[in-house]
Amino acid sequence: MRIGLSHRRAIIVGAGQAGLAVAAALISRGLSPQRDFVVVDQSPGVRSWETRWTSLTLLSDVRHSTLPALSFPSEPQSRPRAREVAAYLGAVEKHLGIAPMWGVRATGVRRLGSSATLLLETSTGSVQTRNVVCATGANSRPRLPAWAGDIAPPGRLMHSSAYRSAADVPLGDVLIVGGGNAGAQIARELSGTHRVTLAVRNPRRYRHVATFPRAAGPRKRLGSIRPEPLFGDSYAQLQRDGIDIVPAVVGASDADVTLADGRRLAPASVILATGFLPGDDWLPAEVRDAPLGRTRTSVPGLFVAGMPGYGHPGSENLDGVWRDAATIARHIANRP
């Protein structure tokens, strides 16, 4: 294990919004970055916001997209783009004096016997510490439908996390699987250059984007597929603009997909806007199966930030994660 991770009071896994929020909360309680705690992240130095599609605009405005550590440098009622969020988080990191250790992936964590010490296992070795914070995000891994491995369209097959712009998609019919906000936004963008079909499993009620995040409501548990309202374009508006709306895809074979109503389609390309899974796969099974809530877990000294089900409602959002961070910092400061 590299020296930079040893002899630290806490290790924060994840340098995104949740990790930076926890770092800020620890600093507010007198802990020093790099001396008392460190932040590690599996990426080579690129935050996930930088990898989203170019035109992605947040549903929340700046007032609901800011960490207490530093104001977002935009008009309060404007809605920032993903690249702006990435730049903002970089500014927060610099403002706090955080030096993330990039390229370090957490692979497991466990308590050493009955002691108060945790053993964090990573891609660069193992290290002992008193506290570990899982801040790897509520949207860490692509969620793929069971039939994803059965389809081979002639154009491209990709998850929405790999989509950048219309230039990524060969000419021809495009099927977007997933009727949530990501699917609707990508459908809107591609409709100017492609014939687009949007497959919807659970139709969403429409709400004006100005009502986000209040109208979205809290996510009750990790991985929940409870439909969030559709913000921006309604299905009716998408249809008026030439986008076909069809039922859910229930199966696939070679270049064809089967819809819930029995119809078969043969799109040139398929984009899976089927959501994400949380980055908790490296936590012990007993922690994932029975989260205690309010950031705590059944392993003393192991905390989770920014994931619904483990923390406070709305903790997956920029303005909601601070409550998780403040709670975790209090627990760490009070641990003997």
Sequence and secondary structure as in RCSB ss.txt:
>XXXX:A:sequence
MRIGLSHRRAIIVGAGQAGLAVAAALISRGLSPQRDFVVVDQSPGVRSWETRWTSLTLLSDVRHSTLPALSFPSE
PQSRPRAREVAAYLGAVEKHLGIAPMWGVRATGVRRLGSSATLLLETSTGSVQTRNVVCATGANSRPRLPAWAGD
IAPPGRLMHSSAYRSAADVPLGDVLIVGGGNAGAQIARELSGTHRVTLAVRNPRRYRHVATFPRAAGPRKRLGSI
RPEPLFGDSYAQLQRDGIDIVPAVVGASDADVTLADGRRLAPASVILATGFLPGDDWLPAEVRDAPLGRTRTSVP
GLFVAGMPGYGHPGSENLDGVWRDAATIARHIANRP
>XXXX:A:secstr
  GGGSS SEEEE  SHHHHHHHHHHHHTT  BTTTEEEEESSSS  GGGGS TT B SS GGGS  TTS  SS 
TT   BHHHHHHHHHHHHHHHT   EET  EEEEEE TTSS EEEEETTEEEEESEEEE   SS EE   TTGGG
B  SS EEEGGG   GGGS SS EEEE  SHHHHHHHHHHTTTS EEEEESS   EE GGGTTGGG    STT  
    EESS HHHHHHTT EEEE EEEEEBTEEEETTS EE  SEEEE   EE S TTS HHHHHS  BTTB SST
TEEE S BTTBSTTTTSTTTHHHHHHHHHHHHHH  
